[in-house]
Amino acid sequence: MYELKTLLPQFDIKLPNCMYELKNVSLAANTVANKANAAVTTSGVSRRRKYGNNIFKTKSATCALDLDILGRQIQQLLKEDDSAAAVAQRQAKVLQQLEELKAQMTKIRSNLGLCGKTVQHTTAYQNGGLREEPLHDIVINGHPNFIPYALLALKNAWRNLFTIDVKTFTHSTMADIGPAAREFEANLAKLPINESKPKINVTLIWKNCEHTEMISSPTMYVPIYGEVNIIRYLGRVGPAEYRYESSPLCNEIDAVLDICYQLLRCATHKSQVAMVRLLDRRLQQQQYFGGAEMSVADIGVYSSLIRMPAITDKDLTPALLAWRKRARLITQI
């Protein structure tokens, strides 16, 4: 073939001397291959001298014998390689140190009286894939005319699963909170606090504000507006039985809570009754809005109906009346 001109000229590369040198892997591999080929060639020549022309008659046996010899020689060369032996030695030392560290951690756990089982993260299953965050104390600003009955309903519904410790205060902008808010405070104080259950501390401040708002961040003012959205938040941080993100009825529960949000903002009685009819369609033949068990959707509907005194029993369908009796046994309002 014809010869091509060199496109790139030869450069003298000066290697830095600030790092240690590594062995040429390709050179070592070529050395092993050359030794193996030499061994095979020597073995073949010796067989030709011994057997003469009969070597071609036993080709299959000779190939098998050559491969065995080649394999043994490669294994011997690898055993004699100092770098491979050093790596294996370091690995054995690291494994031994890990075992010693594990024994020390086990001893520390036993001295502290801790459980030896590892922590299992079940957030992805129970909380819809959301990253679990430590619970902070939350603050809710509410007007006495818009009492967040959902706090009392959740506190009663979760009494065997979760504890909501609510403390109430009155802002200087409120001269009097009224009898309904005082009754609400008394009902909150009736239910004792179970310290053995997971707990979230809630500070309810009666304030002259337009919307019920919740502040969940201890470092920045990031409010969550609306009682329905507060219910969503508490449903996510509360007991696993009320976390609905992984439920097949997740979209249905969100739709019911959205209807509650619109119901609380209806200006006329006619529009309120229209929202009630939508709730009746969502309930259908189910025991609760979340299916066979109580959910945060039922908490939202129950609290909304209490806050709407204009909606009487005449405006409720027989299915909603039967549902309200079942929900009252759980919420105790």
Steps between C-alpha positions, in 0.01 A plus 500: 500500500610859448635702791313800640663814624490578871228756566609586854867565572673329790508702818716448803258476795643585837319310772453671839696359789250599770312166492606140536539286193271211411598184325425477130202269493520437126872418528433253781222337298728471197770341716255236626380430147856472365598256773190293433563497125863400556386216723254378240761522222758311706245233587406463133862472385575235761201300388609522135846375592348212696216393274612629159230507235250322724422830673251591227308180569440599867404864454205501744700349786787744444266805512344387826841445654626842384200680656553328832863595506415859401243527780739373765774734387268803506386412853862465609589839353207664676602349832852632455372852421582717803233765426212250498621348826525847657146588397365176645688565823361853532149376433530239771624766743209735419245220549655418836478865609134514397424193709673659800301822449175304480584322827570835668167647381314194626667537840408871516138420414480237772650738759249772408210257498414569136331259262741315275270515199571747225263787429256427220395794284137447399430853387472406134219259579315684773552857394471489123870513437548823688819552698435470872565822694517552878177640640520864605258688720247677283308824551147559373347847481122488491204731541233406759239527225678225305579243767724215369286213624726262308754521785247368749373237255851373426596501867201279583536277191871442565482459878625138479754565223643851526492797736429859402583727792317829437565809711292813435589867541321827422669772297477863604289573189211296651303652786277196550507163324133422567318202656547263205879533509505460880294181471742379233793559737324310778436201274867497397608492864269209587699241308814406696845492339646153446877540529562145379370586151671713232415862560491830317465828690256754359469860617164651404491881515166677475575794278318754287604342170311442177606137440596213725872460452761256626874563537697175482856628459686609815751708305294680236147635463346253254126489570254235384161660441164335554375234740483242220871540426579476871311169503713382205818589687396327822391197297851471358683526834241315707442126545564271205136391495397851386774555239318470172771565235550126443126427505317421174244761611763775524348714222151446638600623846668807351186573296282485813735737685487739203120502519525584870727792414241634254214436742656724765522782245148485359324834529138382456296219647422370154868454419554330837225247426658436159829411671315269739351317202851449363603349833202265487610378156850437630372301798273273290448169683822514705517511878749788490645731236824303511334161460426263787717688752509855631742730314608865499231563237233420760672732748489781243132449414394468864684815606368696200139410572539613863637833381199550269199551730287600201508137383231314694387139502250583227788578265671165565409181319419178693844363409675806645285489814593135559866582433492788750376267775788260437755785489366652823579180689867538401548878511280543812393849398 
